[in-house]
Amino acid sequence: MTRSDLVEELAARFIQLTQRDAEFAVKAILDAMNDALVRGHRIEIRGFGSFSVNHRQPRLGRNPRSGESVAIPEKRVPHFKPGKALRETVDQRTLELVQVTKP
């Protein structure tokens, strides 16, 4: 699902929202999440999962072409951990789809 798919789904579910209002709502939510992660905060959405920032230490890597050692600097990367309810729902629905598609 892309961002525009999410906007369309939101506008379809809530008929009082125009496409533009739905787009503004999605942008506002994603911007707020982005800002929170940039500040190092953790985002927890009950029943869905949590977003946090992981710190990766600097390390030595290799250029696959030349085999030369390359210094990789430290990084902060976003991390998503699905919640129990999301994991169970995905697992259950995936099993249902597999059972329906099997002859």
N, C-alpha and C positions, 0 to 999 in steps of 0.2 A: 504494500500500500504506500502510495506516495503522499506528499503533503497535499497536493490538489485533490487526490482521492479522499483524503480525510476531510477536507473542506466540503466536498460534494456530499459525503455521508452525513456530516453534521447538518448541512442545509436541508437535506432530505428528511432527516429524523425530526428536526424542529422547524416546522413550516413557517413559524413566525420570524425565523431568521432569514435574511436575504443572503445571497451568495457572498456579498461583500462583508456582511456582519460575521458570517461564519469564518471567512478568511481572516478577518481582524481578530476573532477569538482564538483561532489556532495560532496565529502569529504571536499574540500576546502571551499565550501559555508557553509556547516554545521559547520565546525571548526571556520570560521569567525563569524558566528552567535553566537556560543557558547562563544567565546572570548568576544564579545560585551556584552552579557548578564552577564558574570562573572564580567566585569568592571562596571556593573550597567547601561549600555546604553540601550536605547529603539531602537528597530528595527521596521521600518515601510516599508511595501511593498505595494505600492498603488494598489488597486483593490483586494488585498488578505487579509491583516490584519496586526496587529502589535503584537510584542512580547515585554514583559516587565518583570521586576522582582518585585514581590510583597513581602512585609515584613509581616510576621506573628508574632504577639506578643507571648511571653511565656505564657503558660496557664496550668491549672490543668486539667488532664484527669482522666479517670478511667480504670483500668484493667477490661475488661469484665468478666474474669474468677473469679477473687477474689474480685472484687469490691473495691480494694485498690486504693487510690489516687496516681497518677503518675504525676510528673512534666515534662511537655513537653517544651523543650527549644525553643527559638525564631528560626525562619527559614526564609530563602529567597527562594522563589519558582518561577519558570518561569510561566508566564501567557500569554495566547494567546487570542486576541480579533479579531474575524473575521471582515473584512471590509464589507461595504455595498454591493459592487458588488459580493463578495463571498457569502454572506448571500442570496442575491436575486437569484443568479445562482443556489445554492443548493436547495433553496425552489422551484424554477421553475422546475428544472429537477426532483426533487423528486415527484412533482405533476404530471409531464408527465409520469414518470414510474408507478405511482399508477394508473393513468387512462389507461395506456396500459395493465397492468396486470389484471385489473378488467374485468370480463366477460360481 
